[in-house]
Amino acid sequence: MKNTVLAFILSSGFFALGQVASNGKSNLCSSDLGKNDSYIIYPGCEKEKNNAKLKKCANKKIQDYFQRNLFIKPHVKKSLKSRNQKLNILFKIDTTGKVFSAKARARNLVLEKEALRLVKRLPTFTPARVDGKACIMPYILPIEIIIPKGENK
């Protein structure tokens, strides 16, 4: 893994999706939080004072986590038809801060399984809040895996 490069396709690394339902029945929250709402807090980001800084900190911490921990076995690297592999990971953070409903999409099943292994090991977050109530925040984490020349042969 040391030579494998992960490129986070979006400059923000990952982003939240979803809306707070107008009927009040769903507790999905939006990444477009108001002044009195709070973004999820990744452990180690507690000192950040506003939602923009909390989001930036969480993005950086999750990117670093995947960069450090994504492991692709040498025989899998050799089986990949392309040196550039796209991996999309979707997950949600519930009202208690736990990750759930994780899905991964890639051209290679082994990459999907590795991504899901890492998502399951993410720490517990402080959940996002809208109007003082904890809400579920969905995420998409797009990653491009670049296998250095020669490692996939």
Secondary structure, 3 states (H helix, E strand, C coil): CCCCEEEECCCCCCEECCCCCCCCCCCECCCCCCCCCECCECCCCCCCCCHHHHHHHHHHHHHHHHHHHCCCCHHHHHHCCCCEEEEEEEEEECCCCCEEEEEEEECCHHHHHHHHHHHHCCCCCECEEECCEEEEEEEEEEEEEECCCCCCC
